[in-house]
Amino acid sequence: MAPIFTPIPSEVERKSPGTGGKPPVDRRPTGGGGGGGDDDWRSPRRGPRDVLHRTRAFVFCMLAGDMMFFVILVAMFYARQAGTHMDPRTLQQIGDWHPVLLPPILFLNTAILLLSTLTMERARQHIFREFDVLEEWLGLGRPALRRTLPWLAATLALGLLFLAGQIAAWRQLSAQGYAFGRWATPSSYFFYLITGLHAAHLLIGVLALVFCLFALTRLKRVESRQLAVDSMAWFWHTMGLAWLILFGVLIFGQ
């Protein structure tokens, strides 16, 4: 009589391995479209830290483009200094660039803007203070927001004071005979152009800061408030750095 062989199954999925048994088979979904790797079936959760990194990367790209704009402005400033015109009487090429005596209030404005970057950084530090953030997560109030708002308000006040100082500087330069218009010299024209464009950027920052202060009292999640303050801080620091570069060009570049 021929022997009867019973086929042995290759793998048996067991509910409970018991003592000494094989572990249960981990049957992962194998739908189409995946790469076949072990990590395709599991998508990690994106936490607040990942969102913060992505937001910072976006802000950095935007600010890098803005800084390139100021770099081009500085290059135009130096290129214009090399410009000449022909004197019809002597038929010689002479330069038409005459250095502008900077209004002294610009030095005070620079100190005000640097102070505003310090207050903004203090606001950013308070919104990320771990002990206060933990209390907000536990529903014990909003200590991080309460400590941040005064520093943001101080930054807003200093930003407005800086803009007022820039207007005063333009008036002082106009009183010296360098009014902006058809009678402006190339050097005074670039002074108005450089300081005016930076003031326009800072005005946008002031308006964004006002919106940030209003939004912080409405946002319920502490992570959203952190993103708002952090983005605002990096923009403000960039404007401070841009002004230091532009102011240095106006002082030593003429």
C-alpha positions in Angstrom: 0.0 0.0 0.0 1.4 3.4 -1.0 2.4 5.7 1.9 0.2 8.8 2.4 2.1 12.0 2.9 0.3 14.9 4.7 1.5 18.3 3.4 2.9 20.5 6.1 1.8 24.2 5.9 4.7 26.7 5.3 3.5 29.2 7.9 0.7 29.2 10.4 -0.5 32.4 11.9 -1.0 31.9 15.6 -3.0 34.0 17.9 -0.9 33.2 21.0 2.6 31.9 20.6 2.6 30.3 24.1 5.8 29.0 25.7 8.4 28.0 23.2 6.1 28.6 20.1 6.7 30.7 17.1 5.7 34.4 17.3 2.7 35.5 15.4 3.2 36.5 11.8 3.1 40.2 11.2 1.0 40.4 8.1 1.5 43.9 6.7 -0.8 45.4 4.0 0.7 44.9 0.6 -1.4 47.1 -1.6 -0.2 48.3 -5.0 1.8 51.5 -5.6 4.3 51.1 -2.8 8.0 50.5 -3.1 7.9 47.2 -1.2 9.9 48.6 1.7 9.1 47.9 5.4 8.4 51.6 6.0 5.7 52.0 3.3 2.9 50.8 5.5 3.6 53.1 8.3 3.5 56.9 8.0 5.0 58.8 11.0 3.0 61.5 12.7 4.1 65.0 12.0 4.4 66.7 15.3 4.8 70.4 16.2 8.5 70.3 15.9 8.3 69.1 12.3 5.8 71.8 11.5 8.1 74.4 13.0 11.0 73.2 10.9 8.9 73.4 7.7 7.7 76.8 8.6 11.2 78.1 9.3 12.4 76.6 6.0 9.7 78.5 4.1 10.4 81.8 6.0 14.2 81.4 5.4 13.6 81.0 1.6 11.4 84.1 1.5 13.9 86.2 3.6 16.8 84.9 1.4 15.1 86.3 -1.6 14.5 89.6 0.2 18.1 89.9 1.2 19.1 89.3 -2.4 17.0 92.3 -3.3 19.0 94.4 -0.9 22.3 93.0 -2.3 21.2 94.1 -5.8 20.4 97.5 -4.4 23.9 97.8 -2.9 25.4 96.8 -6.2 23.5 99.5 -8.0 24.7 102.0 -5.4 28.3 101.2 -6.1 27.8 101.0 -9.9 26.2 104.5 -9.9 29.2 106.0 -8.1 31.4 105.0 -11.0 29.1 106.9 -13.4 30.6 110.0 -15.3 29.4 112.5 -17.8 31.2 114.7 -20.3 31.9 118.3 -19.4 30.9 120.3 -22.6 33.4 123.0 -21.8 36.5 120.9 -21.2 35.3 117.7 -23.1 36.5 115.6 -20.2 34.7 112.8 -18.3 34.0 113.9 -14.7 32.2 112.2 -11.9 28.9 113.5 -10.7 28.7 111.7 -7.4 28.9 114.0 -4.3 28.7 112.3 -0.9 25.7 113.1 1.2 26.2 114.2 4.8 24.1 111.7 6.7 21.6 113.2 9.3 22.8 112.4 12.8 19.4 111.0 13.8 20.2 107.9 11.7 22.6 106.8 14.4 19.8 107.1 17.0 17.5 105.2 14.7 20.0 102.4 14.3 20.2 102.0 18.1 16.4 101.9 18.3 16.2 99.2 15.7 18.8 97.1 17.4 17.0 97.5 20.7 13.8 96.3 19.0 15.5 93.1 17.8 16.4 92.4 21.5 12.8 92.8 22.6 11.6 90.6 19.8 14.1 87.9 20.7 12.9 88.1 24.3 9.4 87.6 23.1 10.4 84.6 21.1 12.2 83.1 24.1 9.2 83.5 26.3 6.8 81.8 23.9 9.1 78.8 23.8 9.8 78.6 27.5 9.2 75.0 28.4 7.7 75.4 31.8 5.2 77.9 30.7 4.3 76.0 27.6 3.7 72.9 29.7 1.3 74.8 31.9 -0.6 75.9 28.8 -0.8 72.3 27.5 -2.2 71.2 30.8 -4.8 73.9 30.7 -3.4 75.9 33.6 -3.7 79.3 31.9 -1.6 81.1 29.4 1.6 82.1 31.1 3.8 82.0 28.0 1.4 84.3 26.1 1.2 86.6 29.1 5.0 87.0 29.3 5.3 87.4 25.5 2.8 90.1 24.8 4.6 92.9 26.6 7.8 92.3 24.7 5.9 92.2 21.4 4.2 95.5 22.3 7.6 97.0 23.1 8.9 95.8 19.7 5.9 97.4 18.0 6.5 100.7 19.8 10.2 100.7 18.9 9.4 99.9 15.2 7.0 102.9 15.0 9.7 105.1 16.6 12.2 103.9 14.1 9.9 104.8 11.2 9.2 108.2 12.7 13.0 108.8 13.0 13.4 107.9 9.3 10.8 110.5 8.4 12.7 113.0 10.5 15.9 112.1 8.7 14.4 112.7 5.3 13.2 116.1 6.5 16.6 117.0 7.7 18.2 116.0 4.4 15.6 118.0 2.5 16.4 121.0 4.6 20.0 120.7 3.6 19.0 121.2 -0.1 18.8 117.5 -1.0 15.0 117.3 -1.6 13.7 114.2 -3.3 12.5 115.0 -6.8 13.8 116.4 -10.0 16.5 118.4 -8.2 17.9 115.4 -6.3 21.5 114.5 -6.9 22.5 110.9 -7.6 23.8 110.4 -4.1 20.7 111.9 -2.4 18.5 109.9 -4.7 20.1 106.6 -3.6 19.9 107.7 0.0 16.1 108.1 -0.3 15.9 104.9 -2.3 17.9 102.8 0.2 16.3 104.1 3.3 12.8 104.3 1.8 12.8 100.7 0.6 14.0 99.5 3.9 11.4 101.6 5.7 8.7 100.1 3.4 9.8 96.5 4.4 9.8 97.5 8.1 6.3 99.0 7.7 5.1 95.7 6.4 6.7 94.1 9.5 4.9 96.6 11.8 1.6 95.8 10.2 2.3 92.0 10.5 3.3 92.6 14.1 -0.1 94.3 14.8 -1.9 91.3 13.2 0.3 88.9 15.2 -0.7 90.6 18.4 -4.3 90.4 17.5 -4.1 86.8 16.4 -2.2 85.6 19.5 -5.2 86.3 21.7 -7.5 84.4 19.3 -5.3 81.3 18.6 -6.2 78.4 20.9 -3.2 76.1 20.3 0.1 77.0 21.8 1.9 75.6 18.8 0.1 78.1 16.5 1.2 80.9 18.7 4.8 79.7 18.7 4.8 79.6 14.9 3.4 83.1 14.6 6.0 84.6 17.0 8.9 82.6 15.6 8.2 83.7 12.0 7.7 87.3 13.1 11.0 87.2 15.0 13.0 85.9 12.1 11.6 88.6 9.8 12.4 91.3 12.3 15.9 90.1 12.8 16.5 90.0 9.1 15.3 93.6 8.7 17.7 94.6 11.5 20.6 92.9 9.7 19.6 94.5 6.4 19.6 97.9 8.0 23.1 97.4 9.5 24.4 96.5 6.0 22.7 99.4 4.3 23.7 101.9 6.9 27.3 100.7 6.8 27.2 101.2 3.0 25.9 104.8 3.4 28.6 105.6 5.9 31.7 103.9 4.4 30.6 103.3 0.8 30.5 107.0 -0.3 
